């Protein structure tokens, strides 16, 4: 999905850092953490060791000390992945501001290597995540290349933007007071942890539904150009690549639904599609859905 070149990027709620504290993390909800947490859980190894054994050509995504002053317009968002994350957040904020009375923006933190958060220290191995304590979405953009090279995502712009919208979906859940359900009740394939993640996928689809029509207040122009079939394929590719079943199969050659935390590839694609086709957050009530897809 391409940003309108004339849109103005607002970096006022974004900060950057090049490193931080230790190697453990306690977070509430996320997308990328699944990739390494599942591998570690099933194989009994440190997630950092898994990553270190998989060389990554990070290319344009490497940005220790990235200068946010480079993020000014939609043209910058189309050029730099870090600016794309910030601009996507601007777009998601604009959509939820219209859909949710009392919506407040989360903070965004771009980091490299490791970072200290209100939920504890984190490393890049967990991928993007949201911390409800400090209401901040954290992104090491190297993850997007990992998603493409190691887990089969298409790597297109909407694949990256889907990840951002998913983490902002956790912020919406936090504002709604439902994010804590992820730690309550039964776990596994039909548990609240999976239902929480699938709802965030659905919320990402809701954003995609409106992304090319919601206009920026300062310029009056849409944030993004209309979605193409390839854009949707990119988002669905990203959703599928981080399905529990797919990652478990890749790591061990089998699947174990009792240990699922985010849902299967099919479920993640299904709920993104529900949000995208309806544009209605009320259709994203995965907690009361008898069939998760």
C-alpha positions, -999 to 999 in steps of 0.1 A, spaced: 0 0 0 15 33 -11 13 65 9 2 97 -8 34 116 -12 20 149 0 8 136 34 27 150 64 41 126 89 35 134 126 64 121 147 53 138 179 44 105 197 74 86 183 108 81 198 139 60 189 167 42 206 196 20 197 197 -4 226 186 -11 262 185 -36 290 185 -74 295 172 -104 276 139 -112 293 105 -96 287 70 -95 301 45 -80 277 8 -80 271 -1 -92 236 20 -90 205 25 -104 170 62 -109 165 70 -125 199 52 -156 187 78 -163 161 106 -168 186 86 -177 218 71 -207 200 105 -219 188 120 -215 223 91 -232 240 91 -262 217 128 -267 214 139 -256 248 164 -230 236 171 -194 240 152 -173 214 183 -152 208 203 -183 198 175 -192 173 179 -158 157 217 -159 157 217 -192 138 196 -176 110 216 -149 92 195 -120 81 201 -96 53 185 -66 68 192 -41 40 172 -9 42 157 -20 75 189 -14 96 185 18 115 204 22 148 200 58 158 175 65 130 169 102 126 131 109 127 137 142 110 140 121 78 102 113 82 84 143 68 61 132 40 44 102 24 73 101 0 96 94 30 72 67 42 74 50 8 112 51 9 122 43 45 106 15 65 110 34 98 90 63 84 65 38 70 59 25 106 53 60 119 31 70 90 11 38 93 6 47 130 -7 81 120 -32 64 96 -43 39 122 -48 67 148 -70 86 123 -92 56 117 -97 47 153 -103 84 162 -134 82 140 -145 48 151 -139 49 189 -151 78 211 -124 88 235 -96 72 215 -61 83 226 -30 77 206 -4 52 218 33 61 218 56 44 192 92 34 199 116 24 172 145 5 186 174 -16 176 188 -46 195 172 -41 229 150 -17 248 137 -10 283 99 -8 286 72 -3 312 67 -41 309 103 -50 314 134 -52 292 130 -66 257 153 -77 228 147 -77 191 141 -114 191 105 -109 203 96 -89 173 71 -60 175 50 -58 206 27 -36 227 32 -28 263 -1 -18 281 18 -3 311 33 25 291 8 24 263 36 20 237 40 0 206 76 -11 201 92 -19 167 126 -31 156 121 -29 119 147 -57 113 118 -80 121 101 -73 87 131 -88 69 131 -118 93 94 -123 85 102 -124 48 134 -144 48 127 -170 75 89 -172 77 78 -168 41 59 -134 42 58 -115 9 74 -86 26 53 -60 8 44 -27 23 10 -38 35 25 -68 52 45 -44 73 16 -20 78 -5 -50 89 20 -56 117 17 -20 129 -21 -20 127 -21 -53 147 -1 -38 175 -23 -7 175 -52 -32 178 -38 -42 212 -38 -6 222 -75 -4 213 -81 -35 234 -63 -19 262 -85 12 260 -115 -11 258 -104 -29 290 -103 -63 273 -65 -68 268 -62 -84 302 -84 -113 291 -54 -128 272 -41 -140 306 -74 -153 319 -93 -185 315 -84 -214 292 -54 -212 269 -45 -230 237 -63 -230 204 -97 -218 218 -84 -199 247 -84 -162 255 -49 -156 245 -56 -167 209 -89 -148 209 -71 -117 219 -46 -120 191 -73 -128 165 -93 -97 176 -62 -76 170 -59 -91 135 -95 -82 129 -89 -47 141 -60 -45 116 -84 -55 89 -108 -27 100 -80 -2 96 -73 -16 61 -110 -11 52 -107 26 58 -71 33 52 -74 48 17 -105 70 26 -97 85 59 -82 120 53 -54 137 72 -68 168 91 -38 189 83 -37 183 45 -72 171 37 -57 143 17 -61 105 22 -31 90 40 -29 61 15 -37 53 -21 -65 27 -27 -55 -9 -19 -47 -33 -47 -53 -71 -48 -15 -74 -43 -17 -53 -11 -44 -76 4 -23 -106 -7 7 -91 12 -13 -86 44 -27 -121 42 8 -135 36 20 -118 67 -9 -131 88 -3 -166 75 34 -165 81 30 -159 119 3 -186 124 11 -209 153 6 -240 132 29 -228 105 57 -218 129 54 -250 149 54 -271 118 86 -254 106 103 -257 140 94 -293 149 75 -309 119 43 -311 139 16 -289 155 3 -287 190 -29 -267 193 -28 -269 231 2 -246 231 -11 -221 206 -9 -184 216 -19 -165 185 -40 -187 163 -35 -207 131 -26 -192 98 -61 -198 85 -76 -181 116 -54 -151 113 -62 -146 77 -99 -152 84 -102 -125 111 -82 -100 91 -106 -105 63 -136 -101 85 -124 -67 96 -114 -57 61 -146 -67 45 -170 -52 71 -150 -23 85 -170 -29 117 -152 -34 150 -183 -50 164 -178 -79 140 -144 -85 157 -158 -100 190 -137 -131 189 -143 -136 226 -179 -147 220 -173 -164 186 -182 -201 187 -161 -207 155 -128 -190 153 -124 -198 116 
